[in-house]
Amino acid sequence: MRTPFRILTLVATLNVAGVSNAASTQVLYEMAVYGVNSTPLSSSNTTTSFTAQPIATGNQNIGASGNGSGNSNAYASATPGILKASISSSADNVAATFSNRASTADSRALANFIDEITINPLNTGLIGNTVTVSGNLLLSGIMLAGAVDNNVGIQDSYGQVFINVSGTGVPTNWGCTSFTYTGCVRNGLYGGVAVNQQNLPPSVIPFSFSAVLGTSTSIQYTLELQGRSNAFARGCDDVTLPCGALSVASMSADFGHSLLWGGITIADSLSNPIDFTVTSTSQFDYKQAAVVPVPAAAWLFGSGLVGLIGVARRKSR
């Protein structure tokens, strides 16, 4: 069984003066690259953290002449109301004499925030009543995946990437073929069968949950990306299958700009709107939409799908 050869997890708690640790943010990334016989060839990792905004970045690369290569990248950042994540990977392999070859590059990035909020009605006589809290998460990003085959003897070469947005009151019935992710892109050959699937996530993700006015309510939201690039080359003999044929695959998902809190409204049991204010442990004002951050993690696409296909074309000449 293939397992990531290095997993790095960074968890940080917001240290806001005078408040408890009920508000926290978490980022996690996992990367793994496998060569022939599922043996990792090399790795490198970096991690950096900042107060109130934990951030994890990483880069891993493997490569061996004539034995396939791959690379994997991941990025994640989290603050209350703002989640960012980006991943990319690529893999390639060359058909060799009587030898099946496979290269696989996996990436995963996760960003999460937890907070305690209290909804306070302007009409204090409503304190203790149960209300419906409604709002939206605003998602902005791009997902790409693909593979290039230069020989019919090459199979199981594909790129795939999944996104999952979850949290308090967020729907869970998205569905992506047999998967329950918010969105997915899969392209290439999988089990020798052509796969071309593109289920992009919505840009506006609604949520709704109940809360008691004047009472603390816990909320939690997560942005997660998972992806794989797999390049497989079957053994060749230069008769039925030519040697030297190149198989490449890649995937990219950039949501570094980002998953944003879109603000909330509240209503009573008769759907009448209620005027209110919100306090939170983190001091973020959940009544309002989060400020759009500066784009991040664009560096992941420097070796993305377009560049990889260009390399494949040059190598196949």
C-alpha positions as a Markdown table, in Angstrom:
| # | Residue | x | y | z |
|---|---|---|---|---|
| 1 | Met | 0.0 | 0.0 | 0.0 |
| 2 | Arg | 1.3 | 3.4 | -0.9 |
| 3 | Thr | 1.5 | 5.9 | 1.9 |
| 4 | Pro | 2.9 | 9.5 | 2.0 |
| 5 | Phe | 6.5 | 9.3 | 3.1 |
| 6 | Arg | 6.3 | 12.7 | 4.8 |
| 7 | Ile | 3.3 | 14.3 | 6.4 |
| 8 | Leu | 3.5 | 17.7 | 7.9 |
| 9 | Thr | 0.7 | 19.2 | 10.1 |
| 10 | Leu | 0.6 | 22.7 | 11.5 |
| 11 | Val | -2.0 | 23.7 | 14.1 |
| 12 | Ala | -2.1 | 27.2 | 15.6 |
| 13 | Thr | -4.5 | 28.8 | 18.1 |
| 14 | Leu | -5.4 | 32.5 | 17.8 |
| 15 | Asn | -3.9 | 34.3 | 20.8 |
| 16 | Val | -6.3 | 37.2 | 21.1 |
| 17 | Ala | -5.9 | 39.1 | 24.4 |
| 18 | Gly | -8.7 | 38.6 | 26.9 |
| 19 | Val | -10.4 | 35.8 | 25.1 |
| 20 | Ser | -10.4 | 32.0 | 25.4 |
| 21 | Asn | -8.9 | 29.5 | 23.0 |
| 22 | Ala | -12.3 | 28.6 | 21.5 |
| 23 | Ala | -11.2 | 30.3 | 18.2 |
| 24 | Ser | -8.6 | 28.4 | 16.3 |
| 25 | Thr | -7.3 | 27.9 | 12.8 |
| 26 | Gln | -5.7 | 24.8 | 11.3 |
| 27 | Val | -3.7 | 24.1 | 8.1 |
| 28 | Leu | -2.4 | 20.8 | 6.9 |
| 29 | Tyr | -0.6 | 19.5 | 3.9 |
| 30 | Glu | 0.4 | 16.1 | 2.7 |
| 31 | Met | 2.6 | 15.3 | -0.3 |
| 32 | Ala | 4.0 | 12.1 | -1.7 |
| 33 | Val | 5.8 | 11.1 | -4.9 |
| 34 | Tyr | 6.4 | 7.5 | -5.9 |
| 35 | Gly | 8.6 | 5.9 | -8.5 |
| 36 | Val | 8.9 | 2.3 | -9.7 |
| 37 | Asn | 8.1 | -0.3 | -7.0 |
| 38 | Ser | 6.4 | 2.5 | -5.0 |
| 39 | Thr | 9.8 | 3.7 | -3.7 |
| 40 | Pro | 10.1 | 7.5 | -3.0 |
| 41 | Leu | 13.2 | 8.8 | -4.5 |
| 42 | Ser | 13.8 | 12.2 | -2.7 |
| 43 | Ser | 11.9 | 14.9 | -0.9 |
| 44 | Ser | 12.2 | 18.5 | 0.4 |
| 45 | Asn | 9.8 | 20.4 | 2.7 |
| 46 | Thr | 9.4 | 23.9 | 4.1 |
| 47 | Thr | 7.0 | 25.2 | 6.7 |
| 48 | Thr | 6.3 | 28.8 | 7.9 |
| 49 | Ser | 3.8 | 30.1 | 10.5 |
| 50 | Phe | 2.6 | 33.5 | 11.4 |
| 51 | Thr | 0.6 | 34.7 | 14.5 |
| 52 | Ala | -3.1 | 34.4 | 13.9 |
| 53 | Gln | -2.5 | 33.2 | 10.3 |
| 54 | Pro | -0.9 | 29.8 | 10.2 |
| 55 | Ile | 0.4 | 29.0 | 6.8 |
| 56 | Ala | 2.0 | 25.9 | 5.4 |
| 57 | Thr | 3.9 | 25.7 | 2.1 |
| 58 | Gly | 5.7 | 22.7 | 0.7 |
| 59 | Asn | 7.5 | 21.4 | -2.3 |
| 60 | Gln | 8.7 | 17.9 | -3.1 |
| 61 | Asn | 10.4 | 16.6 | -6.2 |
| 62 | Ile | 11.7 | 13.3 | -7.4 |
| 63 | Gly | 13.5 | 12.3 | -10.6 |
| 64 | Ala | 15.6 | 9.5 | -12.0 |
| 65 | Ser | 16.9 | 9.2 | -15.6 |
| 66 | Gly | 14.8 | 6.8 | -17.5 |
| 67 | Asn | 12.8 | 5.8 | -14.5 |
| 68 | Gly | 10.1 | 8.4 | -14.4 |
| 69 | Ser | 9.7 | 11.5 | -12.3 |
| 70 | Gly | 7.2 | 13.6 | -10.4 |
| 71 | Asn | 6.7 | 16.6 | -8.3 |
| 72 | Ser | 4.1 | 17.7 | -5.7 |
| 73 | Asn | 3.2 | 21.1 | -4.3 |
| 74 | Ala | 0.7 | 22.3 | -1.6 |
| 75 | Tyr | -0.2 | 25.5 | 0.1 |
| 76 | Ala | -2.8 | 26.4 | 2.8 |
| 77 | Ser | -3.7 | 29.4 | 5.0 |
| 78 | Ala | -6.5 | 30.0 | 7.5 |
| 79 | Thr | -8.0 | 32.9 | 9.4 |
| 80 | Pro | -11.6 | 33.3 | 10.7 |
| 81 | Gly | -13.7 | 34.0 | 7.6 |
| 82 | Ile | -10.9 | 33.4 | 5.1 |
| 83 | Leu | -9.6 | 30.0 | 3.9 |
| 84 | Lys | -7.0 | 29.5 | 1.2 |
| 85 | Ala | -5.6 | 26.3 | -0.4 |
| 86 | Ser | -3.7 | 25.4 | -3.6 |
| 87 | Ile | -2.1 | 22.2 | -4.8 |
| 88 | Ser | -0.4 | 20.9 | -8.0 |
| 89 | Ser | 1.4 | 17.8 | -9.1 |
| 90 | Ser | 2.9 | 16.2 | -12.2 |
| 91 | Ala | 4.3 | 12.9 | -13.2 |
| 92 | Asp | 5.9 | 11.4 | -16.3 |
| 93 | Asn | 7.2 | 8.0 | -17.5 |
| 94 | Val | 8.9 | 6.4 | -20.5 |
| 95 | Ala | 8.1 | 3.0 | -22.0 |
| 96 | Ala | 11.1 | 0.7 | -21.4 |
| 97 | Thr | 12.0 | -2.8 | -22.6 |
| 98 | Phe | 9.7 | -5.5 | -20.9 |
| 99 | Ser | 9.2 | -3.3 | -17.9 |
| 100 | Asn | 6.1 | -1.7 | -16.6 |
| 101 | Arg | 6.8 | 1.7 | -15.1 |
| 102 | Ala | 4.6 | 4.0 | -13.0 |
| 103 | Ser | 5.1 | 7.4 | -11.4 |
| 104 | Thr | 2.5 | 8.9 | -9.0 |
| 105 | Ala | 2.4 | 12.3 | -7.4 |
| 106 | Asp | -0.2 | 13.1 | -4.7 |
| 107 | Ser | -1.0 | 16.4 | -3.0 |
| 108 | Arg | -3.5 | 17.5 | -0.3 |
| 109 | Ala | -4.0 | 20.8 | 1.4 |
| 110 | Leu | -6.6 | 21.7 | 4.1 |
| 111 | Ala | -7.5 | 25.0 | 5.8 |
| 112 | Asn | -9.9 | 25.2 | 8.7 |
| 113 | Phe | -11.3 | 27.7 | 11.2 |
| 114 | Ile | -13.3 | 27.2 | 14.4 |
| 115 | Asp | -15.0 | 30.0 | 16.3 |
| 116 | Glu | -17.7 | 30.7 | 18.9 |
| 117 | Ile | -20.3 | 33.3 | 17.9 |
| 118 | Thr | -23.1 | 35.0 | 19.9 |
| 119 | Ile | -26.0 | 36.6 | 18.0 |
| 120 | Asn | -27.4 | 39.5 | 20.0 |
| 121 | Pro | -30.8 | 40.9 | 18.9 |
| 122 | Leu | -31.3 | 44.7 | 19.1 |
| 123 | Asn | -34.7 | 43.9 | 20.7 |
| 124 | Thr | -33.4 | 42.3 | 23.9 |
| 125 | Gly | -36.9 | 40.8 | 24.5 |
| 126 | Leu | -36.0 | 38.2 | 21.9 |
| 127 | Ile | -33.0 | 36.8 | 23.8 |
| 128 | Gly | -33.5 | 33.0 | 24.2 |
| 129 | Asn | -35.5 | 32.6 | 21.0 |
| 130 | Thr | -34.3 | 30.2 | 18.4 |
| 131 | Val | -33.6 | 31.7 | 15.0 |
| 132 | Thr | -32.4 | 30.5 | 11.6 |
| 133 | Val | -29.0 | 31.8 | 10.5 |
| 134 | Ser | -28.5 | 32.0 | 6.7 |
| 135 | Gly | -25.5 | 33.0 | 4.7 |
| 136 | Asn | -23.1 | 32.1 | 1.9 |
| 137 | Leu | -19.5 | 31.1 | 1.5 |
| 138 | Leu | -17.9 | 32.7 | -1.6 |
| 139 | Leu | -15.5 | 30.5 | -3.5 |
| 140 | Ser | -13.0 | 31.6 | -6.1 |
| 141 | Gly | -10.5 | 29.4 | -7.9 |
| 142 | Ile | -9.6 | 27.1 | -10.8 |
| 143 | Met | -9.2 | 23.3 | -11.2 |
| 144 | Leu | -7.3 | 21.6 | -14.1 |
| 145 | Ala | -6.3 | 18.0 | -14.7 |
| 146 | Gly | -5.1 | 16.0 | -17.7 |
| 147 | Ala | -2.8 | 13.5 | -19.3 |
| 148 | Val | -0.9 | 13.2 | -22.6 |
| 149 | Asp | -0.5 | 9.8 | -24.3 |
| 150 | Asn | 2.1 | 9.3 | -27.1 |
| 151 | Asn | 1.5 | 5.6 | -27.5 |
| 152 | Val | -1.5 | 3.3 | -27.5 |
| 153 | Gly | 0.5 | 0.9 | -25.2 |
| 154 | Ile | 0.4 | 3.4 | -22.4 |
| 155 | Gln | -2.5 | 3.2 | -20.0 |
| 156 | Asp | -3.7 | 4.4 | -16.6 |
| 157 | Ser | -2.3 | 7.9 | -17.1 |
| 158 | Tyr | -4.5 | 10.5 | -15.6 |
| 159 | Gly | -4.8 | 13.6 | -13.6 |
| 160 | Gln | -7.5 | 14.2 | -11.0 |
| 161 | Val | -8.3 | 16.8 | -8.4 |
| 162 | Phe | -11.1 | 17.1 | -5.8 |
| 163 | Ile | -12.4 | 20.0 | -3.7 |
| 164 | Asn | -14.5 | 19.7 | -0.6 |
| 165 | Val | -16.1 | 22.6 | 1.3 |
| 166 | Ser | -17.7 | 21.6 | 4.6 |
| 167 | Gly | -18.9 | 23.2 | 7.8 |
| 168 | Thr | -21.8 | 24.3 | 10.0 |
| 169 | Gly | -25.0 | 24.2 | 7.9 |
| 170 | Val | -23.2 | 23.5 | 4.6 |
| 171 | Pro | -25.0 | 21.0 | 2.3 |
| 172 | Thr | -23.4 | 17.5 | 2.0 |
| 173 | Asn | -25.2 | 16.1 | -1.0 |
| 174 | Trp | -23.0 | 17.6 | -3.7 |
| 175 | Gly | -22.0 | 14.3 | -5.4 |
| 176 | Cys | -19.2 | 13.9 | -8.0 |
| 177 | Thr | -19.8 | 10.6 | -9.7 |
| 178 | Ser | -19.4 | 8.1 | -6.8 |
| 179 | Phe | -17.7 | 10.8 | -4.7 |
| 180 | Thr | -19.4 | 13.3 | -2.4 |
| 181 | Tyr | -16.9 | 16.1 | -3.0 |
| 182 | Thr | -18.1 | 19.7 | -3.8 |
| 183 | Gly | -16.4 | 19.5 | -7.2 |
| 184 | Cys | -13.9 | 17.4 | -9.2 |
| 185 | Val | -12.0 | 17.3 | -12.4 |
| 186 | Arg | -10.7 | 13.9 | -13.8 |
| 187 | Asn | -9.1 | 13.4 | -17.2 |
| 188 | Gly | -7.0 | 10.7 | -18.9 |
| 189 | Leu | -7.1 | 6.9 | -18.9 |
| 190 | Tyr | -8.2 | 5.1 | -15.7 |
| 191 | Gly | -8.2 | 1.3 | -15.7 |
| 192 | Gly | -7.7 | 1.5 | -19.5 |
| 193 | Val | -10.9 | 3.5 | -19.9 |
| 194 | Ala | -11.0 | 7.1 | -21.0 |
| 195 | Val | -12.3 | 9.5 | -18.3 |
| 196 | Asn | -13.3 | 13.1 | -18.9 |
| 197 | Gln | -15.2 | 14.5 | -16.0 |
| 198 | Gln | -15.6 | 18.1 | -15.0 |
| 199 | Asn | -17.8 | 19.0 | -12.1 |
| 200 | Leu | -16.7 | 22.5 | -11.0 |
| 201 | Pro | -17.8 | 23.7 | -7.6 |
| 202 | Pro | -20.3 | 26.6 | -7.3 |
| 203 | Ser | -19.0 | 30.0 | -6.7 |
| 204 | Val | -21.6 | 30.6 | -4.0 |
| 205 | Ile | -22.1 | 27.9 | -1.3 |
| 206 | Pro | -25.2 | 28.5 | 0.9 |
| 207 | Phe | -25.4 | 27.4 | 4.5 |
| 208 | Ser | -28.1 | 27.5 | 7.2 |
| 209 | Phe | -28.2 | 26.6 | 10.8 |
| 210 | Ser | -30.2 | 27.3 | 14.0 |
| 211 | Ala | -28.9 | 29.4 | 16.9 |
| 212 | Val | -30.3 | 30.7 | 20.2 |
| 213 | Leu | -30.2 | 34.5 | 20.5 |
| 214 | Gly | -27.8 | 35.6 | 23.2 |
| 215 | Thr | -26.2 | 32.2 | 23.5 |
| 216 | Ser | -22.8 | 31.1 | 22.2 |
| 217 | Thr | -22.8 | 28.9 | 19.1 |
| 218 | Ser | -19.9 | 26.9 | 17.7 |
| 219 | Ile | -19.1 | 27.1 | 14.0 |
| 220 | Gln | -16.4 | 25.4 | 11.9 |
| 221 | Tyr | -15.6 | 25.6 | 8.2 |
| 222 | Thr | -13.1 | 23.6 | 6.1 |
| 223 | Leu | -11.6 | 24.0 | 2.6 |
| 224 | Glu | -9.8 | 20.8 | 1.4 |
| 225 | Leu | -8.1 | 19.9 | -1.9 |
| 226 | Gln | -6.9 | 16.5 | -3.0 |
| 227 | Gly | -5.2 | 15.6 | -6.2 |
| 228 | Arg | -3.2 | 12.9 | -8.0 |
| 229 | Ser | -1.1 | 12.7 | -11.2 |
| 230 | Asn | -0.4 | 9.2 | -12.4 |
| 231 | Ala | 1.8 | 8.2 | -15.4 |
| 232 | Phe | 2.0 | 4.6 | -16.3 |
| 233 | Ala | 4.1 | 3.0 | -19.1 |
| 234 | Arg | 3.7 | -0.6 | -20.2 |
| 235 | Gly | 6.7 | -2.7 | -21.1 |
| 236 | Cys | 7.8 | -2.3 | -24.7 |
| 237 | Asp | 9.6 | -4.4 | -27.3 |
| 238 | Asp | 9.9 | -2.0 | -30.3 |
| 239 | Val | 7.8 | -4.4 | -32.3 |
| 240 | Thr | 4.2 | -4.3 | -31.0 |
| 241 | Leu | 4.9 | -1.4 | -28.7 |
| 242 | Pro | 7.6 | 1.2 | -29.4 |
| 243 | Cys | 10.1 | 2.0 | -26.6 |
| 244 | Gly | 10.7 | 5.6 | -25.5 |
| 245 | Ala | 7.0 | 6.6 | -25.7 |
| 246 | Leu | 6.3 | 9.2 | -23.0 |
| 247 | Ser | 3.3 | 9.3 | -20.6 |
| 248 | Val | 2.7 | 12.4 | -18.6 |
| 249 | Ala | -0.1 | 13.6 | -16.3 |
| 250 | Ser | -0.7 | 16.7 | -14.2 |
| 251 | Met | -3.3 | 18.4 | -12.0 |
| 252 | Ser | -3.7 | 21.9 | -10.4 |
| 253 | Ala | -6.2 | 23.5 | -8.1 |
| 254 | Asp | -5.7 | 27.1 | -7.0 |
| 255 | Phe | -8.1 | 28.4 | -4.4 |
| 256 | Gly | -5.6 | 30.8 | -2.9 |
| 257 | His | -8.1 | 33.6 | -3.5 |
| 258 | Ser | -10.1 | 32.0 | -1.8 |
| 259 | Leu | -13.0 | 30.7 | 0.3 |
| 260 | Leu | -14.6 | 33.8 | 2.0 |
| 261 | Trp | -17.3 | 34.3 | 4.6 |
| 262 | Gly | -20.1 | 36.2 | 2.8 |
| 263 | Gly | -22.0 | 37.5 | 5.9 |
| 264 | Ile | -25.3 | 36.3 | 7.5 |
| 265 | Thr | -28.9 | 37.2 | 8.0 |
| 266 | Ile | -31.2 | 35.8 | 10.7 |
| 267 | Ala | -35.0 | 35.2 | 10.8 |
| 268 | Asp | -37.5 | 34.0 | 13.3 |
| 269 | Ser | -39.8 | 30.9 | 13.0 |
| 270 | Leu | -42.1 | 32.9 | 10.7 |
| 271 | Ser | -39.2 | 34.0 | 8.5 |
| 272 | Asn | -39.4 | 37.5 | 9.7 |
| 273 | Pro | -35.9 | 39.2 | 9.6 |
| 274 | Ile | -34.4 | 40.3 | 12.9 |
| 275 | Asp | -31.9 | 43.2 | 13.5 |
| 276 | Phe | -28.9 | 42.0 | 15.3 |
| 277 | Thr | -25.2 | 42.3 | 16.0 |
| 278 | Val | -22.6 | 39.5 | 16.3 |
| 279 | Thr | -19.7 | 39.0 | 18.7 |
| 280 | Ser | -17.1 | 36.2 | 18.4 |
| 281 | Thr | -14.2 | 34.8 | 20.3 |
| 282 | Ser | -11.9 | 35.7 | 17.4 |
| 283 | Gln | -13.4 | 39.2 | 17.2 |
| 284 | Phe | -14.2 | 38.7 | 13.6 |
| 285 | Asp | -17.6 | 40.3 | 12.7 |
| 286 | Tyr | -19.5 | 37.4 | 11.1 |
| 287 | Lys | -22.5 | 39.7 | 10.2 |
| 288 | Gln | -20.3 | 41.2 | 7.5 |
| 289 | Ala | -18.6 | 39.7 | 4.5 |
| 290 | Ala | -14.8 | 39.0 | 4.8 |
| 291 | Val | -12.5 | 41.4 | 3.0 |
| 292 | Val | -11.2 | 40.0 | -0.2 |
| 293 | Pro | -7.5 | 39.1 | 0.3 |
| 294 | Val | -4.6 | 39.5 | -2.1 |
| 295 | Pro | -4.2 | 36.5 | -4.5 |
| 296 | Ala | -1.8 | 33.9 | -3.2 |
| 297 | Ala | -0.1 | 30.7 | -4.3 |
| 298 | Ala | 0.0 | 31.5 | -8.0 |
| 299 | Trp | 3.5 | 30.0 | -8.0 |
| 300 | Leu | 1.9 | 26.6 | -8.1 |
| 301 | Phe | 0.9 | 27.0 | -11.7 |
| 302 | Gly | 4.4 | 27.7 | -13.0 |
| 303 | Ser | 4.9 | 24.0 | -13.7 |
| 304 | Gly | 1.1 | 23.3 | -14.3 |
| 305 | Leu | -0.8 | 21.6 | -17.0 |
| 306 | Val | 0.1 | 23.8 | -19.9 |
| 307 | Gly | 3.8 | 23.6 | -19.2 |
| 308 | Leu | 3.7 | 19.9 | -18.6 |
| 309 | Ile | 2.0 | 19.3 | -21.9 |
| 310 | Gly | 4.6 | 21.4 | -23.6 |
| 311 | Val | 7.4 | 19.3 | -22.1 |
| 312 | Ala | 5.6 | 16.2 | -23.2 |
| 313 | Arg | 5.5 | 17.4 | -26.8 |
| 314 | Arg | 9.1 | 18.3 | -26.9 |
| 315 | Lys | 10.2 | 14.9 | -25.4 |
| 316 | Ser | 8.1 | 13.0 | -27.9 |
| 317 | Arg | 9.8 | 14.5 | -30.9 |
